[in-house]
Amino acid sequence: MNRRDLISGRHLGWALAGAMLAMGVGGLPAMAQDKPLVIARNMDINSLDPHRGFCDTCQIYFSAAYDTLIGLGPDNKTLTPKVATSWTVNENQTVFTFKLDPKAKFSDGTAIEAKDVKWSFERLKNLKGSPAFLMDDVASVEAPDAQTVVVKMASPNSEFLGMIAAPYMGVINSKVATAAGAVAGPDAATADKSEAWFLANSAGSGPYTLAGYRADDELRVKRNGAYWRTAPAISEVVIKQTKDAVAQAQMLQSGAADIAMQVDGETAKTIKGGNVVVSTIPSYNYVYIALSPGAKSNTVKLTPEVREAIAAALDYKGLIDFTVGDAGRPQPSPIPNGFPGSDNLPEPKQDLAKAKQLLAKAGLEKGFEIDARFPNMNVYGVDLSQMMQKVQQDLAKVNIKAKLQPLTFTVWREAVSGDGVPLTAVFYAPDYYGSAQYVQYFAMMQGSPWAKRAGAANAPDIINPREADLLKQALAAPADQQNKLYRDLALEMIKDKIIIPIVSPDMIMAHSKAIKGVRYSACCNLPLDEIARN
Amino acid sequence: MKALALLRRLGLPMIIGGFIVLFWIVVALTIDLWSPYDPFSIVGRRLRPPSDVHWLGTDGLGRDVLVRTLYGVRHSLPIALVVVLVSSLGGAMLGAIAGYLGGKTDSVIMRLVDITLSFPAILLAMAVTAALGPGLGNAAVAMVVVSWPVYARLMRAQVLTMREREHVEAAVAAGAGRVRVLTRHILPLCWSPVLVNATMDLGQIVLLAASLSFIGLGALPPTPEWGQMIAEGAVNFYQWWVALGPGLAILSVVLGFNFLGDGLRDLLDPRSAQ
């Protein structure tokens, strides 16, 4: 070996040592963050268009790909600036003015302007998709200059700022979407041809962009290279379709997934090994059964007495025990525990004598048959099929024979929106912190999604005019009076007995110890941009 | 001595198969008389492991798994019998007509057989049930749709061989009509393979019915049907006993019918046994 060889060997050694040091300091973590984050989840996606999609998985995706004007803080109550740096509201809460961040830009690098916000809000309203109820009170959206958006309401709306944080209110790049066939005008419901485009592309300003979607397989997002706020730590996130809780837990334990989102209490107990963190958090999500007096397949008229009898026949404590054990709480009204108006509501109780008495009054002491179709899913740790079997047993005690039929989610959705389903079971997660969403979605007001599903067209007597009136008052009321008005609304919805909440399950979030920043958000389910590898 | 000779002639597989099938038939007919629990009632805490009170534990709703498993035979056996009866009679009849008449009738029936057989049985059964709607009745219709072609092929092959036999030619020469020749001189000699296949198929139909129920297309909850019960066991994966009972029941029934079918074949066709 000559001197030249020795020198080059020494240099090589130093170079190797340097490279290893560099990797140790910055390289390895960087490589770790480049590894895709895998979330095992049973996806319920119905569309990837923010103005059409309406589902729990949609909340995760839309909040990752489409920034909203305002965000919801980690306390699930505080509003935080996002695309809008500041906002003002007039005294009677009818005019909302937002100042946009001049730095805000879409994933293609173009600046977010007020016209994009106007276009997005108008499309949400005119497309008349499931989340369009968020725009019910909006009379006009104006863009006086590139950085200012003025939203005028038809009537006062104290919750509109909260609604702005809902993932469906994300700002879309109007130029890109229009080129793809999206329409925001009054004819959007029929003229818009962009739904397929949104399944393969995103056009937002969020921390991630859509990298690919295969139904019943995976949803993949990658870091938005042009993100204008703090870039997310993880470069790619994959939501992997994993139907049941056991498979999700196994994927987590084997290292094939980093997060298992829908693990139930029983399965969580079986998760072993020091590399997994299982946390149980009270959630605002809930599972409910719903009655449709206007459904075509009803064998008897579901009058208020019959509905009350059905509600009184249910063993709520037993149902909670059978579905989630001790990892859940009863919920009296469609407004979830912890939201305005949910304080001190009467807890639902089983009263078989009352149920029988009510049925006898309705001339149905011998009982009747009711068609019960529901999605065959496990949501928030609740197996709906198991829950409905318990409901069937409870109803049998008052001679009501429920004919159970589990369906795939898509078939169920068509059935419930078509001829209606007399008795069904579903689930709901909030879109923002505020109670008006529950009233708008569940109350028996003309045009509300559940008034339609309950068959208001065939059974107009289910409409409760007091609810529309109370909602109007609640939205116009000062903050100190809102609680009482929403409580009155909750009592009215309890009286309707169309929506009968069964359980508010705790959220069990199981994830690998190698990641941090996993939290439950009331608007967005799981904020992906806050997650990082340790 | 005669009994021993008969047993020897029947063979061990047929005896075992016969006992298993007999056991399930007796259970199906008498369970109401001696079952300690109702299969739909909650009789204990949910998801309890096997104990001296509940030998196979309790399921997700606290129902006795053993009782539900035993009641399950009341759904599986009748459905298998009906499906096999309808598909074997229907298929065999079509096969006989095709084989005996030949020509265009044969071509039409056999192309129909080919088309049906070109689909995997489970997929076709799923598609038919999905189109008709979930439920054991519709699942039975779907299973008939997928099962008849085998019998048609089997019977056609038999009829093709038989119709060339001298006794058939003699009957034709004596002036016997087509129907008489087919029903009196050909069919009585063609039933053995159909019978063997039908016996074997009983187990397969039980399995197919359970598969359809497992994926939510067969029995609807809370029916104590084996496939439906295994699906419930999949939800409570770590409570192994929930799926154990129905799993063992399916295993035993399929094994029982297969043994019985094997034995029958040996009995009816000694050449194949050799």
Interface residues (C-beta under 8 A of the other chain):
Chain A: D244 A245 V246 E266 T267 T270 D321 F322 N376 N378 D383 S385 Q386 M388 Q389 K390 Q392 Q393 K403 L404 Q405 P406 L407 T408
Chain B: F40 I42 R46 L47 G60 L61 G62 P134 G216 L220 P221 P222 E232 A234 V235 N236 F237 Y238 Q239
